[in-house]
């Protein structure tokens, strides 16, 4: 694989990564509610899901999945249900915070999601999204010539993962610069409400998505 093809793929992946979507919203919510470490756990969850989708695409399982109406329907409904579940929980959190604005530091520490939970949120948000497999299935034939090894495919997956790490790390550091704003109860209520509505919207959009 030549450097020009790699750079072209990176450019395409960058446009995909920086476009508004559930990953950026999840990072924003996590920084405000759980802190920087948990936000980085989200990122590692994204990356793990990319390697899962990439591997499935190489094995041909994703092709079978996308060609099977029943399998595709099941995956997208599960993914949509998960996104909606995140949205509903965010709205519940916003209402709870609104009803109980005074939360002690001890309570806040106990309610902070663990690193493992944040990783799982990032992983499931992408693992249950058929669009990731569709991206790899569309990209691999364009950037991998006949006869090239699977190492080339994993190079592309790694490049996609690196773009995600760089972009969302920049976002995390940008959000920490306004930490005094993001940690206020009013902002958290607003962010949870917005997150809830948008994630429910993403879930509904995914549920209505067609395989072709």
mmCIF file of the C-alpha atoms, coordinates in Angstrom:
data_MODEL
# 
_entry.id   MODEL 
# 
loop_
_atom_site.group_PDB 
_atom_site.id 
_atom_site.type_symbol 
_atom_site.label_atom_id 
_atom_site.label_alt_id 
_atom_site.label_comp_id 
_atom_site.label_asym_id 
_atom_site.label_entity_id 
_atom_site.label_seq_id 
_atom_site.pdbx_PDB_ins_code 
_atom_site.Cartn_x 
_atom_site.Cartn_y 
_atom_site.Cartn_z 
_atom_site.occupancy 
_atom_site.B_iso_or_equiv 
_atom_site.pdbx_formal_charge 
_atom_site.auth_seq_id 
_atom_site.auth_comp_id 
_atom_site.auth_asym_id 
_atom_site.auth_atom_id 
_atom_site.pdbx_PDB_model_num 
ATOM 1   C CA . UNK A 1 1   ? 0.000   0.000   0.000  1.00 0.00 ? 1   UNK A CA 1 
ATOM 2   C CA . UNK A 1 2   ? 1.535   3.297   -1.040 1.00 0.00 ? 2   UNK A CA 1 
ATOM 3   C CA . UNK A 1 3   ? 1.592   6.429   1.076  1.00 0.00 ? 3   UNK A CA 1 
ATOM 4   C CA . UNK A 1 4   ? -0.791  8.288   -1.228 1.00 0.00 ? 4   UNK A CA 1 
ATOM 5   C CA . UNK A 1 5   ? -3.533  5.709   -0.735 1.00 0.00 ? 5   UNK A CA 1 
ATOM 6   C CA . UNK A 1 6   ? -2.964  5.772   3.014  1.00 0.00 ? 6   UNK A CA 1 
ATOM 7   C CA . UNK A 1 7   ? -3.181  9.569   3.158  1.00 0.00 ? 7   UNK A CA 1 
ATOM 8   C CA . UNK A 1 8   ? -6.336  9.514   1.056  1.00 0.00 ? 8   UNK A CA 1 
ATOM 9   C CA . UNK A 1 9   ? -7.905  7.004   3.432  1.00 0.00 ? 9   UNK A CA 1 
ATOM 10  C CA . UNK A 1 10  ? -6.871  9.136   6.430  1.00 0.00 ? 10  UNK A CA 1 
ATOM 11  C CA . UNK A 1 11  ? -8.540  12.162  4.826  1.00 0.00 ? 11  UNK A CA 1 
ATOM 12  C CA . UNK A 1 12  ? -11.762 10.211  4.282  1.00 0.00 ? 12  UNK A CA 1 
ATOM 13  C CA . UNK A 1 13  ? -11.653 8.790   7.817  1.00 0.00 ? 13  UNK A CA 1 
ATOM 14  C CA . UNK A 1 14  ? -11.025 12.248  9.254  1.00 0.00 ? 14  UNK A CA 1 
ATOM 15  C CA . UNK A 1 15  ? -14.124 13.656  7.597  1.00 0.00 ? 15  UNK A CA 1 
ATOM 16  C CA . UNK A 1 16  ? -16.118 10.766  9.022  1.00 0.00 ? 16  UNK A CA 1 
ATOM 17  C CA . UNK A 1 17  ? -14.694 11.190  12.528 1.00 0.00 ? 17  UNK A CA 1 
ATOM 18  C CA . UNK A 1 18  ? -15.154 14.944  12.845 1.00 0.00 ? 18  UNK A CA 1 
ATOM 19  C CA . UNK A 1 19  ? -18.726 14.896  11.545 1.00 0.00 ? 19  UNK A CA 1 
ATOM 20  C CA . UNK A 1 20  ? -21.298 15.269  14.348 1.00 0.00 ? 20  UNK A CA 1 
ATOM 21  C CA . UNK A 1 21  ? -22.395 11.939  15.774 1.00 0.00 ? 21  UNK A CA 1 
ATOM 22  C CA . UNK A 1 22  ? -22.936 9.903   18.924 1.00 0.00 ? 22  UNK A CA 1 
ATOM 23  C CA . UNK A 1 23  ? -19.208 9.507   19.659 1.00 0.00 ? 23  UNK A CA 1 
ATOM 24  C CA . UNK A 1 24  ? -18.573 13.230  20.076 1.00 0.00 ? 24  UNK A CA 1 
ATOM 25  C CA . UNK A 1 25  ? -21.699 13.664  22.147 1.00 0.00 ? 25  UNK A CA 1 
ATOM 26  C CA . UNK A 1 26  ? -20.752 10.727  24.369 1.00 0.00 ? 26  UNK A CA 1 
ATOM 27  C CA . UNK A 1 27  ? -17.292 12.214  24.954 1.00 0.00 ? 27  UNK A CA 1 
ATOM 28  C CA . UNK A 1 28  ? -18.786 15.587  25.870 1.00 0.00 ? 28  UNK A CA 1 
ATOM 29  C CA . UNK A 1 29  ? -21.232 14.008  28.316 1.00 0.00 ? 29  UNK A CA 1 
ATOM 30  C CA . UNK A 1 30  ? -18.553 11.821  29.892 1.00 0.00 ? 30  UNK A CA 1 
ATOM 31  C CA . UNK A 1 31  ? -16.087 14.680  30.422 1.00 0.00 ? 31  UNK A CA 1 
ATOM 32  C CA . UNK A 1 32  ? -18.779 16.714  32.178 1.00 0.00 ? 32  UNK A CA 1 
ATOM 33  C CA . UNK A 1 33  ? -20.197 13.896  34.285 1.00 0.00 ? 33  UNK A CA 1 
ATOM 34  C CA . UNK A 1 34  ? -17.274 11.555  34.919 1.00 0.00 ? 34  UNK A CA 1 
ATOM 35  C CA . UNK A 1 35  ? -14.005 13.264  34.064 1.00 0.00 ? 35  UNK A CA 1 
ATOM 36  C CA . UNK A 1 36  ? -11.089 12.924  31.692 1.00 0.00 ? 36  UNK A CA 1 
ATOM 37  C CA . UNK A 1 37  ? -10.091 9.327   32.519 1.00 0.00 ? 37  UNK A CA 1 
ATOM 38  C CA . UNK A 1 38  ? -13.572 8.041   31.765 1.00 0.00 ? 38  UNK A CA 1 
ATOM 39  C CA . UNK A 1 39  ? -13.634 10.016  28.509 1.00 0.00 ? 39  UNK A CA 1 
ATOM 40  C CA . UNK A 1 40  ? -10.407 8.315   27.422 1.00 0.00 ? 40  UNK A CA 1 
ATOM 41  C CA . UNK A 1 41  ? -12.056 5.000   28.323 1.00 0.00 ? 41  UNK A CA 1 
ATOM 42  C CA . UNK A 1 42  ? -14.789 5.935   25.832 1.00 0.00 ? 42  UNK A CA 1 
ATOM 43  C CA . UNK A 1 43  ? -12.119 6.425   23.165 1.00 0.00 ? 43  UNK A CA 1 
ATOM 44  C CA . UNK A 1 44  ? -10.537 3.022   23.809 1.00 0.00 ? 44  UNK A CA 1 
ATOM 45  C CA . UNK A 1 45  ? -14.005 1.545   23.530 1.00 0.00 ? 45  UNK A CA 1 
ATOM 46  C CA . UNK A 1 46  ? -14.388 3.188   20.109 1.00 0.00 ? 46  UNK A CA 1 
ATOM 47  C CA . UNK A 1 47  ? -11.052 1.747   19.000 1.00 0.00 ? 47  UNK A CA 1 
ATOM 48  C CA . UNK A 1 48  ? -11.874 -1.781  20.192 1.00 0.00 ? 48  UNK A CA 1 
ATOM 49  C CA . UNK A 1 49  ? -15.139 -1.667  18.227 1.00 0.00 ? 49  UNK A CA 1 
ATOM 50  C CA . UNK A 1 50  ? -13.285 -0.549  15.073 1.00 0.00 ? 50  UNK A CA 1 
ATOM 51  C CA . UNK A 1 51  ? -10.998 -3.568  15.246 1.00 0.00 ? 51  UNK A CA 1 
ATOM 52  C CA . UNK A 1 52  ? -14.014 -5.808  15.805 1.00 0.00 ? 52  UNK A CA 1 
ATOM 53  C CA . UNK A 1 53  ? -15.849 -4.426  12.775 1.00 0.00 ? 53  UNK A CA 1 
ATOM 54  C CA . UNK A 1 54  ? -12.675 -4.478  10.688 1.00 0.00 ? 54  UNK A CA 1 
ATOM 55  C CA . UNK A 1 55  ? -11.972 -8.094  11.561 1.00 0.00 ? 55  UNK A CA 1 
ATOM 56  C CA . UNK A 1 56  ? -15.559 -9.126  10.809 1.00 0.00 ? 56  UNK A CA 1 
ATOM 57  C CA . UNK A 1 57  ? -15.340 -7.322  7.482  1.00 0.00 ? 57  UNK A CA 1 
ATOM 58  C CA . UNK A 1 58  ? -12.142 -9.199  6.597  1.00 0.00 ? 58  UNK A CA 1 
ATOM 59  C CA . UNK A 1 59  ? -13.739 -12.506 7.530  1.00 0.00 ? 59  UNK A CA 1 
ATOM 60  C CA . UNK A 1 60  ? -16.732 -11.739 5.368  1.00 0.00 ? 60  UNK A CA 1 
ATOM 61  C CA . UNK A 1 61  ? -19.181 -11.937 8.256  1.00 0.00 ? 61  UNK A CA 1 
ATOM 62  C CA . UNK A 1 62  ? -20.178 -8.316  7.804  1.00 0.00 ? 62  UNK A CA 1 
ATOM 63  C CA . UNK A 1 63  ? -21.013 -8.983  4.160  1.00 0.00 ? 63  UNK A CA 1 
ATOM 64  C CA . UNK A 1 64  ? -23.308 -11.812 5.185  1.00 0.00 ? 64  UNK A CA 1 
ATOM 65  C CA . UNK A 1 65  ? -24.820 -9.610  7.886  1.00 0.00 ? 65  UNK A CA 1 
ATOM 66  C CA . UNK A 1 66  ? -25.548 -6.756  5.495  1.00 0.00 ? 66  UNK A CA 1 
ATOM 67  C CA . UNK A 1 67  ? -26.932 -9.100  2.844  1.00 0.00 ? 67  UNK A CA 1 
ATOM 68  C CA . UNK A 1 68  ? -29.271 -10.777 5.303  1.00 0.00 ? 68  UNK A CA 1 
ATOM 69  C CA . UNK A 1 69  ? -32.326 -8.598  5.891  1.00 0.00 ? 69  UNK A CA 1 
ATOM 70  C CA . UNK A 1 70  ? -33.177 -10.358 9.145  1.00 0.00 ? 70  UNK A CA 1 
ATOM 71  C CA . UNK A 1 71  ? -29.651 -10.141 10.591 1.00 0.00 ? 71  UNK A CA 1 
ATOM 72  C CA . UNK A 1 72  ? -29.238 -6.515  9.563  1.00 0.00 ? 72  UNK A CA 1 
ATOM 73  C CA . UNK A 1 73  ? -32.637 -5.653  11.052 1.00 0.00 ? 73  UNK A CA 1 
ATOM 74  C CA . UNK A 1 74  ? -31.746 -7.355  14.341 1.00 0.00 ? 74  UNK A CA 1 
ATOM 75  C CA . UNK A 1 75  ? -28.392 -5.579  14.643 1.00 0.00 ? 75  UNK A CA 1 
ATOM 76  C CA . UNK A 1 76  ? -29.749 -2.148  13.863 1.00 0.00 ? 76  UNK A CA 1 
ATOM 77  C CA . UNK A 1 77  ? -32.687 -2.576  16.264 1.00 0.00 ? 77  UNK A CA 1 
ATOM 78  C CA . UNK A 1 78  ? -30.358 -3.659  19.083 1.00 0.00 ? 78  UNK A CA 1 
ATOM 79  C CA . UNK A 1 79  ? -28.045 -0.729  18.302 1.00 0.00 ? 79  UNK A CA 1 
ATOM 80  C CA . UNK A 1 80  ? -30.962 1.698   18.122 1.00 0.00 ? 80  UNK A CA 1 
ATOM 81  C CA . UNK A 1 81  ? -32.363 0.401   21.403 1.00 0.00 ? 81  UNK A CA 1 
ATOM 82  C CA . UNK A 1 82  ? -28.980 0.911   23.064 1.00 0.00 ? 82  UNK A CA 1 
ATOM 83  C CA . UNK A 1 83  ? -28.677 4.512   21.811 1.00 0.00 ? 83  UNK A CA 1 
ATOM 84  C CA . UNK A 1 84  ? -32.223 5.256   22.943 1.00 0.00 ? 84  UNK A CA 1 
ATOM 85  C CA . UNK A 1 85  ? -31.457 3.652   26.320 1.00 0.00 ? 85  UNK A CA 1 
ATOM 86  C CA . UNK A 1 86  ? -28.496 6.032   26.734 1.00 0.00 ? 86  UNK A CA 1 
ATOM 87  C CA . UNK A 1 87  ? -30.744 8.948   25.781 1.00 0.00 ? 87  UNK A CA 1 
ATOM 88  C CA . UNK A 1 88  ? -33.515 8.006   28.197 1.00 0.00 ? 88  UNK A CA 1 
ATOM 89  C CA . UNK A 1 89  ? -31.010 7.577   31.039 1.00 0.00 ? 89  UNK A CA 1 
ATOM 90  C CA . UNK A 1 90  ? -29.495 10.983  30.272 1.00 0.00 ? 90  UNK A CA 1 
ATOM 91  C CA . UNK A 1 91  ? -32.928 12.623  30.465 1.00 0.00 ? 91  UNK A CA 1 
ATOM 92  C CA . UNK A 1 92  ? -33.653 10.808  33.731 1.00 0.00 ? 92  UNK A CA 1 
ATOM 93  C CA . UNK A 1 93  ? -30.335 12.093  35.103 1.00 0.00 ? 93  UNK A CA 1 
ATOM 94  C CA . UNK A 1 94  ? -31.237 15.623  34.014 1.00 0.00 ? 94  UNK A CA 1 
ATOM 95  C CA . UNK A 1 95  ? -34.597 15.417  35.772 1.00 0.00 ? 95  UNK A CA 1 
ATOM 96  C CA . UNK A 1 96  ? -33.012 13.907  38.888 1.00 0.00 ? 96  UNK A CA 1 
ATOM 97  C CA . UNK A 1 97  ? -30.402 16.656  39.012 1.00 0.00 ? 97  UNK A CA 1 
ATOM 98  C CA . UNK A 1 98  ? -33.120 19.249  38.517 1.00 0.00 ? 98  UNK A CA 1 
ATOM 99  C CA . UNK A 1 99  ? -35.152 17.839  41.390 1.00 0.00 ? 99  UNK A CA 1 
ATOM 100 C CA . UNK A 1 100 ? -32.106 17.418  43.633 1.00 0.00 ? 100 UNK A CA 1 
ATOM 101 C CA . UNK A 1 101 ? -29.642 20.171  42.683 1.00 0.00 ? 101 UNK A CA 1 
ATOM 102 C CA . UNK A 1 102 ? -27.552 19.815  45.804 1.00 0.00 ? 102 UNK A CA 1 
ATOM 103 C CA . UNK A 1 103 ? -25.407 16.698  45.438 1.00 0.00 ? 103 UNK A CA 1 
ATOM 104 C CA . UNK A 1 104 ? -22.606 16.086  47.886 1.00 0.00 ? 104 UNK A CA 1 
ATOM 105 C CA . UNK A 1 105 ? -19.087 15.280  46.720 1.00 0.00 ? 105 UNK A CA 1 
ATOM 106 C CA . UNK A 1 106 ? -19.396 11.823  48.273 1.00 0.00 ? 106 UNK A CA 1 
ATOM 107 C CA . UNK A 1 107 ? -22.572 11.095  46.328 1.00 0.00 ? 107 UNK A CA 1 
ATOM 108 C CA . UNK A 1 108 ? -20.964 12.436  43.154 1.00 0.00 ? 108 UNK A CA 1 
ATOM 109 C CA . UNK A 1 109 ? -17.993 10.093  43.552 1.00 0.00 ? 109 UNK A CA 1 
ATOM 110 C CA . UNK A 1 110 ? -20.257 7.086   44.030 1.00 0.00 ? 110 UNK A CA 1 
ATOM 111 C CA . UNK A 1 111 ? -22.381 7.999   41.016 1.00 0.00 ? 111 UNK A CA 1 
ATOM 112 C CA . UNK A 1 112 ? -19.379 8.453   38.707 1.00 0.00 ? 112 UNK A CA 1 
ATOM 113 C CA . UNK A 1 113 ? -19.236 5.647   36.121 1.00 0.00 ? 113 UNK A CA 1 
ATOM 114 C CA . UNK A 1 114 ? -16.189 3.412   36.316 1.00 0.00 ? 114 UNK A CA 1 
ATOM 115 C CA . UNK A 1 115 ? -13.473 3.200   33.668 1.00 0.00 ? 115 UNK A CA 1 
ATOM 116 C CA . UNK A 1 116 ? -14.873 -0.196  32.678 1.00 0.00 ? 116 UNK A CA 1 
ATOM 117 C CA . UNK A 1 117 ? -18.394 1.145   32.226 1.00 0.00 ? 117 UNK A CA 1 
ATOM 118 C CA . UNK A 1 118 ? -17.180 4.087   30.146 1.00 0.00 ? 118 UNK A CA 1 
ATOM 119 C CA . UNK A 1 119 ? -15.143 1.739   27.959 1.00 0.00 ? 119 UNK A CA 1 
ATOM 120 C CA . UNK A 1 120 ? -18.227 -0.431  27.485 1.00 0.00 ? 120 UNK A CA 1 
ATOM 121 C CA . UNK A 1 121 ? -20.349 2.596   26.551 1.00 0.00 ? 121 UNK A CA 1 
ATOM 122 C CA . UNK A 1 122 ? -17.863 3.609   23.873 1.00 0.00 ? 122 UNK A CA 1 
ATOM 123 C CA . UNK A 1 123 ? -17.510 0.047   22.635 1.00 0.00 ? 123 UNK A CA 1 
ATOM 124 C CA . UNK A 1 124 ? -21.223 -0.720  22.385 1.00 0.00 ? 124 UNK A CA 1 
ATOM 125 C CA . UNK A 1 125 ? -22.055 2.639   20.795 1.00 0.00 ? 125 UNK A CA 1 
ATOM 126 C CA . UNK A 1 126 ? -19.868 1.606   17.842 1.00 0.00 ? 126 UNK A CA 1 
ATOM 127 C CA . UNK A 1 127 ? -20.033 -2.196  17.938 1.00 0.00 ? 127 UNK A CA 1 
ATOM 128 C CA . UNK A 1 128 ? -23.827 -2.106  17.588 1.00 0.00 ? 128 UNK A CA 1 
ATOM 129 C CA . UNK A 1 129 ? -23.683 0.427   14.753 1.00 0.00 ? 129 UNK A CA 1 
ATOM 130 C CA . UNK A 1 130 ? -23.836 -1.249  11.294 1.00 0.00 ? 130 UNK A CA 1 
ATOM 131 C CA . UNK A 1 131 ? -22.517 1.969   9.729  1.00 0.00 ? 131 UNK A CA 1 
ATOM 132 C CA . UNK A 1 132 ? -18.994 1.119   10.928 1.00 0.00 ? 132 UNK A CA 1 
ATOM 133 C CA . UNK A 1 133 ? -19.015 -2.186  9.037  1.00 0.00 ? 133 UNK A CA 1 
ATOM 134 C CA . UNK A 1 134 ? -20.512 -0.453  6.021  1.00 0.00 ? 134 UNK A CA 1 
ATOM 135 C CA . UNK A 1 135 ? -17.650 2.051   6.078  1.00 0.00 ? 135 UNK A CA 1 
ATOM 136 C CA . UNK A 1 136 ? -14.984 -0.681  6.102  1.00 0.00 ? 136 UNK A CA 1 
ATOM 137 C CA . UNK A 1 137 ? -16.760 -2.756  3.471  1.00 0.00 ? 137 UNK A CA 1 
ATOM 138 C CA . UNK A 1 138 ? -16.901 0.300   1.223  1.00 0.00 ? 138 UNK A CA 1 
ATOM 139 C CA . UNK A 1 139 ? -13.345 1.458   1.956  1.00 0.00 ? 139 UNK A CA 1 
ATOM 140 C CA . UNK A 1 140 ? -11.363 -1.782  1.823  1.00 0.00 ? 140 UNK A CA 1 
ATOM 141 C CA . UNK A 1 141 ? -11.931 -2.485  -1.901 1.00 0.00 ? 141 UNK A CA 1 
ATOM 142 C CA . UNK A 1 142 ? -10.973 1.118   -2.712 1.00 0.00 ? 142 UNK A CA 1 
ATOM 143 C CA . UNK A 1 143 ? -7.688  1.106   -0.827 1.00 0.00 ? 143 UNK A CA 1 
ATOM 144 C CA . UNK A 1 144 ? -6.564  -2.533  -0.828 1.00 0.00 ? 144 UNK A CA 1 
ATOM 145 C CA . UNK A 1 145 ? -5.390  -3.971  -4.130 1.00 0.00 ? 145 UNK A CA 1 
ATOM 146 C CA . UNK A 1 146 ? -5.812  -7.626  -5.035 1.00 0.00 ? 146 UNK A CA 1 
ATOM 147 C CA . UNK A 1 147 ? -3.131  -9.782  -3.463 1.00 0.00 ? 147 UNK A CA 1 
ATOM 148 C CA . UNK A 1 148 ? -2.320  -7.481  -0.562 1.00 0.00 ? 148 UNK A CA 1 
ATOM 149 C CA . UNK A 1 149 ? -2.233  -9.106  2.858  1.00 0.00 ? 149 UNK A CA 1 
ATOM 150 C CA . UNK A 1 150 ? -4.584  -8.565  5.763  1.00 0.00 ? 150 UNK A CA 1 
ATOM 151 C CA . UNK A 1 151 ? -1.800  -6.467  7.285  1.00 0.00 ? 151 UNK A CA 1 
ATOM 152 C CA . UNK A 1 152 ? -2.808  -3.688  4.894  1.00 0.00 ? 152 UNK A CA 1 
ATOM 153 C CA . UNK A 1 153 ? -6.400  -3.837  6.108  1.00 0.00 ? 153 UNK A CA 1 
ATOM 154 C CA . UNK A 1 154 ? -5.288  -3.594  9.721  1.00 0.00 ? 154 UNK A CA 1 
ATOM 155 C CA . UNK A 1 155 ? -3.078  -0.653  8.742  1.00 0.00 ? 155 UNK A CA 1 
ATOM 156 C CA . UNK A 1 156 ? -6.228  1.131   7.552  1.00 0.00 ? 156 UNK A CA 1 
ATOM 157 C CA . UNK A 1 157 ? -8.128  0.183   10.709 1.00 0.00 ? 157 UNK A CA 1 
ATOM 158 C CA . UNK A 1 158 ? -5.235  1.449   12.822 1.00 0.00 ? 158 UNK A CA 1 
ATOM 159 C CA . UNK A 1 159 ? -5.159  4.700   10.846 1.00 0.00 ? 159 UNK A CA 1 
ATOM 160 C CA . UNK A 1 160 ? -8.890  5.144   11.470 1.00 0.00 ? 160 UNK A CA 1 
ATOM 161 C CA . UNK A 1 161 ? -8.357  4.413   15.163 1.00 0.00 ? 161 UNK A CA 1 
ATOM 162 C CA . UNK A 1 162 ? -5.474  6.900   15.350 1.00 0.00 ? 162 UNK A CA 1 
ATOM 163 C CA . UNK A 1 163 ? -7.582  9.648   13.775 1.00 0.00 ? 163 UNK A CA 1 
ATOM 164 C CA . UNK A 1 164 ? -10.240 8.978   16.418 1.00 0.00 ? 164 UNK A CA 1 
ATOM 165 C CA . UNK A 1 165 ? -7.709  9.074   19.242 1.00 0.00 ? 165 UNK A CA 1 
ATOM 166 C CA . UNK A 1 166 ? -6.196  12.364  18.028 1.00 0.00 ? 166 UNK A CA 1 
ATOM 167 C CA . UNK A 1 167 ? -9.528  14.095  17.367 1.00 0.00 ? 167 UNK A CA 1 
ATOM 168 C CA . UNK A 1 168 ? -11.269 13.087  20.566 1.00 0.00 ? 168 UNK A CA 1 
ATOM 169 C CA . UNK A 1 169 ? -8.151  13.722  22.669 1.00 0.00 ? 169 UNK A CA 1 
ATOM 170 C CA . UNK A 1 170 ? -8.178  17.278  21.306 1.00 0.00 ? 170 UNK A CA 1 
ATOM 171 C CA . UNK A 1 171 ? -11.867 17.500  22.171 1.00 0.00 ? 171 UNK A CA 1 
ATOM 172 C CA . UNK A 1 172 ? -11.244 16.260  25.713 1.00 0.00 ? 172 UNK A CA 1 
ATOM 173 C CA . UNK A 1 173 ? -8.491  18.805  26.311 1.00 0.00 ? 173 UNK A CA 1 
ATOM 174 C CA . UNK A 1 174 ? -10.663 21.570  24.841 1.00 0.00 ? 174 UNK A CA 1 
ATOM 175 C CA . UNK A 1 175 ? -13.505 20.617  27.174 1.00 0.00 ? 175 UNK A CA 1 
ATOM 176 C CA . UNK A 1 176 ? -11.187 20.589  30.196 1.00 0.00 ? 176 UNK A CA 1 
ATOM 177 C CA . UNK A 1 177 ? -10.317 24.216  29.432 1.00 0.00 ? 177 UNK A CA 1 
ATOM 178 C CA . UNK A 1 178 ? -13.911 25.122  30.232 1.00 0.00 ? 178 UNK A CA 1 
ATOM 179 C CA . UNK A 1 179 ? -14.163 22.672  33.120 1.00 0.00 ? 179 UNK A CA 1 
ATOM 180 C CA . UNK A 1 180 ? -15.584 25.314  35.449 1.00 0.00 ? 180 UNK A CA 1 
ATOM 181 C CA . UNK A 1 181 ? -18.548 25.607  33.078 1.00 0.00 ? 181 UNK A CA 1 
ATOM 182 C CA . UNK A 1 182 ? -19.014 21.914  32.353 1.00 0.00 ? 182 UNK A CA 1 
ATOM 183 C CA . UNK A 1 183 ? -19.098 20.965  36.050 1.00 0.00 ? 183 UNK A CA 1 
ATOM 184 C CA . UNK A 1 184 ? -21.895 23.341  37.033 1.00 0.00 ? 184 UNK A CA 1 
ATOM 185 C CA . UNK A 1 185 ? -25.257 21.670  37.838 1.00 0.00 ? 185 UNK A CA 1 
ATOM 186 C CA . UNK A 1 186 ? -27.049 23.918  35.326 1.00 0.00 ? 186 UNK A CA 1 
ATOM 187 C CA . UNK A 1 187 ? -24.726 22.920  32.487 1.00 0.00 ? 187 UNK A CA 1 
ATOM 188 C CA . UNK A 1 188 ? -24.955 19.233  33.409 1.00 0.00 ? 188 UNK A CA 1 
ATOM 189 C CA . UNK A 1 189 ? -28.756 19.384  33.366 1.00 0.00 ? 189 UNK A CA 1 
ATOM 190 C CA . UNK A 1 190 ? -28.677 21.122  29.994 1.00 0.00 ? 190 UNK A CA 1 
ATOM 191 C CA . UNK A 1 191 ? -26.115 18.676  28.597 1.00 0.00 ? 191 UNK A CA 1 
ATOM 192 C CA . UNK A 1 192 ? -27.965 15.602  29.890 1.00 0.00 ? 192 UNK A CA 1 
ATOM 193 C CA . UNK A 1 193 ? -31.201 16.899  28.393 1.00 0.00 ? 193 UNK A CA 1 
ATOM 194 C CA . UNK A 1 194 ? -29.535 17.607  25.039 1.00 0.00 ? 194 UNK A CA 1 
ATOM 195 C CA . UNK A 1 195 ? -27.709 14.270  25.117 1.00 0.00 ? 195 UNK A CA 1 
ATOM 196 C CA . UNK A 1 196 ? -30.944 12.451  25.830 1.00 0.00 ? 196 UNK A CA 1 
ATOM 197 C CA . UNK A 1 197 ? -32.842 14.049  22.980 1.00 0.00 ? 197 UNK A CA 1 
ATOM 198 C CA . UNK A 1 198 ? -30.004 13.657  20.461 1.00 0.00 ? 198 UNK A CA 1 
ATOM 199 C CA . UNK A 1 199 ? -29.214 10.038  21.377 1.00 0.00 ? 199 UNK A CA 1 
ATOM 200 C CA . UNK A 1 200 ? -32.891 9.152   21.075 1.00 0.00 ? 200 UNK A CA 1 
ATOM 201 C CA . UNK A 1 201 ? -32.805 10.854  17.673 1.00 0.00 ? 201 UNK A CA 1 
ATOM 202 C CA . UNK A 1 202 ? -29.703 8.874   16.660 1.00 0.00 ? 202 UNK A CA 1 
ATOM 203 C CA . UNK A 1 203 ? -31.415 5.690   17.810 1.00 0.00 ? 203 UNK A CA 1 
ATOM 204 C CA . UNK A 1 204 ? -34.556 6.448   15.816 1.00 0.00 ? 204 UNK A CA 1 
ATOM 205 C CA . UNK A 1 205 ? -32.455 7.291   12.738 1.00 0.00 ? 205 UNK A CA 1 
ATOM 206 C CA . UNK A 1 206 ? -30.530 4.014   13.072 1.00 0.00 ? 206 UNK A CA 1 
ATOM 207 C CA . UNK A 1 207 ? -33.763 2.038   13.470 1.00 0.00 ? 207 UNK A CA 1 
ATOM 208 C CA . UNK A 1 208 ? -35.050 3.505   10.201 1.00 0.00 ? 208 UNK A CA 1 
ATOM 209 C CA . UNK A 1 209 ? -31.785 2.997   8.310  1.00 0.00 ? 209 UNK A CA 1 
ATOM 210 C CA . UNK A 1 210 ? -31.873 0.640   5.329  1.00 0.00 ? 210 UNK A CA 1 
ATOM 211 C CA . UNK A 1 211 ? -29.085 -1.737  4.373  1.00 0.00 ? 211 UNK A CA 1 
ATOM 212 C CA . UNK A 1 212 ? -28.883 -0.300  0.859  1.00 0.00 ? 212 UNK A CA 1 
# 
